[in-house]
Amino acid sequence: MPTRYLDLLSDHDLQLLAAASNIVEPASAISAFRARPTLIVEALESPTTYPSLTRDSTMMMGVVADQSPALAEPVDVRIEPSALLVFSAIVHHCCVAITTASFRAERIGKRVFLPYVANHEFVDFASQSANRLFLIELLGSYARSLTGEATTPDVHELPISTLDPVALGRALQTVDQRERVGIYRRLGDLALFRSGVLGEDPNHLLSLADAHELTLSLPDTVRRCVDADIMARHLSNGSMNDACRELGPIWYRAAASLNPWESLSQPIRSVADNFDTARLVLRRLARTELLDDQQSNIFPNCALIP
């Protein structure tokens, strides 16, 4: 599992991570991390990594030595940490805080927090490395590119970052069975992202027409067991985020069942079984880090789609 970080993080990210964590020397970070990928996890969980990458202005625009063979001598190159490195530091920091907390605070009103002792489900979820990676990749897939991203009405060319479950669900009607696994996975991702990170006016109800469209995105095994009209009326009594909370686990399970590789379907199934816990972990991230205006300005390439 730690080897996955080598696919997500660039060589410059590894050097910045080494400098932020003090686990290995930045000059030898690339070879050290590639030889022992478990060091990446240790570095992400280092107490110095999170504040260095998210608060330290000298680290946020890091300086690393470019030792390219084409250069006669190493030169300093000024770089920013990638969105995935920042999200990795934030997710690990949050999950470590959850696993070491003796209780979880629940907001009552605007300013009052009360301890909620039943914290074991959050600890179990946050302690699993596969779940941490899942959340990192989820957030990274919704990070806005510096160059922006064009949208198109063609369902075959929907941007991967689309936030419209209805439009994404329509794509299921135009693809063959082999392509459905990717769309179901993305529908699950969208449901988790919308309900966990993005806020929504609870008084803004889902229209009956959109609710009917969403019922068409349900897998055949589910649609045979429910009345589509009753389901649509039920969904239209809530907001889009309410619908995402209800349909997200179904979409994830559909993606897991269609995926032929157990190593890929197991993490999806795990999040489906713990959807509400994953949503609340993301909600904590959003409230404390992701939606902070100052940080979004510092990291424009990490700014989440509004």
N, C-alpha and C positions, 0 to 999 in steps of 0.2 A: 504493500500500500504506500509506503513513503516514496517509492520510486515514481509515483504519479506526479509528485511535486517537480520532478526533473522535467516533465513535459509541460508543466504550467509556468514555471519560472525561467526567465532568461538567465544567461551568464551574468549580466549586470545585476539582475535581481539577487543572484546568489552572493555576489560581492557586497551588495548593500546589506543583505541579511547578515553576513558575517560581521560587518562593521557594527551593525545595530545590536547584535547579540553577544559579541565577544566570545563566541564559541570556537571559531577558528580565525586565523589571520586572513584578512581580505585578499592578500596577494595569492594565497593558496586555496581560496574558497572554492573555486570551480572544481579543481581536482579532488579536494577533500570531500565536498558534498556529493560528487558523483561516485566516489569510491565508497562512501558510507551515507546513503540517503537518510538513514535514521537521524543523522545529525541535523537535517533540515527541520525535523519535528522538534528536536531539542532546542534549536535556535529560535523557532517560532514561539516556543513556550518560555523562552528566557525572559526574566522580568524587565530587561532593558530593551527588548525588541519593540514592543508595542509603543511605549512613549517615544522611542527614537524615530520610528517610522511615521508616527501620526502627530507628534507634538514638537519634535526637535527640528527647527528650521534648517539647521546645518545638515541634518541627515535627510530631510525631505527632498532636498536637491543635492544629492550625494556627489562626491568626487571620487572616481575610481581610476586606477592606472590601466590604460589600454596597452597591453603588451603584445600587440599584433606583430607577427613575424615580418610584416611589410615595413614596420617602423624600425629605425636604427636604435632608438631609445624609447622607453616607456614615456607616455605623455598622459597628463591628467585630462579626463573626459568628464564633463558635468552631465549627469543624468538624473532622471526622476524614477522613483520606484513605479513599477507597473501597477495597474489596478489589481491584478491577481495577487501581487505581493502584499499590497495594503489590505486587501480583503482577507488574506491568509492570516496576517497579524491580528486583525480585528476579531475574526472568528475564533482563533485560538485563545486570544485574551479573554473573550466572553465565555468560552466553554470552560477554560480553567477557573474563571470566577464562579461559574455555576457549580462545577464539581467540588470546589472547596468551600462553598457557602453552606452554612448550617441551616438556613431557611431561605425561602424565596419571598420577597416583599411584594405585596399586592397593593395597587393604588386604590384608595377609597376617596373619591372626590378629587379635587385638584392638587392638594398638597399633602394629604395624609397617607402614609404607607403603614400597612399592618403586616406582621410576619405570617407567612403561610407555610406551615411546617412540612406538608407533603411535597417534598422536593425530590424524591427518589426517581421519578420518571424523567425529570430534567437531567439529573446526574447520569442516569443510564444512557440517555440519548447523547448528551454532550461529551461523554467519556469515550465514545466510539470514534475511532479515527476515520472510518468510512463515512460517518454522518458529517464530520467536520469538512471533509473533502467535498461532499455533496453540496453543502451550503456555500463553500468557497466558489465552486464552479457555477452554481446557480447565480450568485451575485455577479460573478465575472461576466456571465452571458448577458446580463442586463446593464452592464456599464456602458455609458454613452461614449462612443468614439470621439476623438478630438475633431475629426473631419465630419461628424454627423452621419446620419444614415437616412437614405431616401426611402420613402414609403411608396407602395403601389397597390392599386385595388385588385390586382391579379392574385388569386389565392395560391397559385403556383410559385409566386415570387414574393410572398409575405416575408418581411424582415424577421429574423429570428427573435428580435426584441419586441415584436408586436405585443401590445397589452390588451388586445381585444379578443376575449375567448370565443365570441360568436364568430368572428371572421376566421379564427384559427380552426374552430370546429367545422366550418364549412369545407375546409380543405380535405376532411376525411371522406367527403362524398365524391371527391374527384381523383383519388389515388387508389392504387391497388393494395391488396392486403399486406404486401411486403413493406410498403412505405408507411403504413399506419402506426407502426411501433414508434417511429420518430415523432409523429404528430401527437400521439397520446402522451409521450414523455414530455413534449413541450407544453401540452395543455396542463399536465400536472405541475410542471415548473411554474407556469403562469399563475395557476391557482395558488400555489404556495407563496410566490412573490407578491401577488396582489394582496392576499389576505394577511401576509406576515409583515410586509414592508410598507406598502402604500396605504395611506388613509383614505377613507371614503365616507361621505355623508350617509349615515344610516337611514335618513329619511328619504333618500333617493332610491325608490323601489325599482326593481328590474321590470321591464315591460313584459307583457305576456307574449308578445311576438319574439323577443329575444330569449325568453324562457323556453319557448317551443323549439327555437333553434338549438339551444343547449341540450335539450333532450335528444336531439338527433345525433349528438356527439357521443352518446353513451354506447358502450360496446353492445353487440347483439345479445350476449348472455344476460345483460342487465335489462335491456329493453323488452326482452321476452317475459320478464318477471314483473314489470310495472306498467301502469296505464300512463301513456305519454301525456294525456290531457290533465290527469290529476297531478302528475309530477310537475308539469309546466305551471299550473295554478299554484302549487306549493312554492315553487321557486320564485314566482312573481310576487309573493308576499314578503320577500326580503330584498336585500341589495345584491349587487353583482358579487361583492366580497362574500356575502352569505352563501351564494351559489357556489363560489369557488371553494369555500370551506367544505361544502357538502360533496361536490363533484370531484375535487382534487384527488382524494384517495382512490376513487373509482378509476380516474384516468391513469393514475400511476400503476394501479394493479393491472389495467389493460396493457400498458406498456411492458410491464414485467412479464406477463403471460405470453406476449408475442415475441419477446426477446429470446433468441435461441441460446444465448450465452449466460450461464448461471452467474458467472462472476460479474456481469453487468446488470442482470435482473435482480440480484439479491439486495444491493443497496437501494434500488428503487422500491422494492417490496418493503424494506425496512422503514423507509420514509413514509410509505403509504400507511403502514400499520401504526406509525407514530406521527401522523400528519399534524394533529393539533399541537403536539409538543414541539415539533419543528417550527410550526407557525409562531408559537410563543417565544421560542429562542430568537427567531428573526425579528419579532416585535421588539424584543429587548435590544437587539443590535440596532434597529432603526431608531429607537428612542434615544439611545446613548451615543451613537456614532454616525450612522449612515446618513441621517437627515440633518446633520449639523451644518448650518450654512457656512460657517467659517472654514470647516474642513473641506466642504465641496468646492470652495473657491481655491483652496490650496491645491487640490487634486482635481482639476477639471476633467481629466481623462477617467476619473473614478466616479464622476457625478452620475447618480442614478436617474433614470428616466422619470420625469415627474408624473 
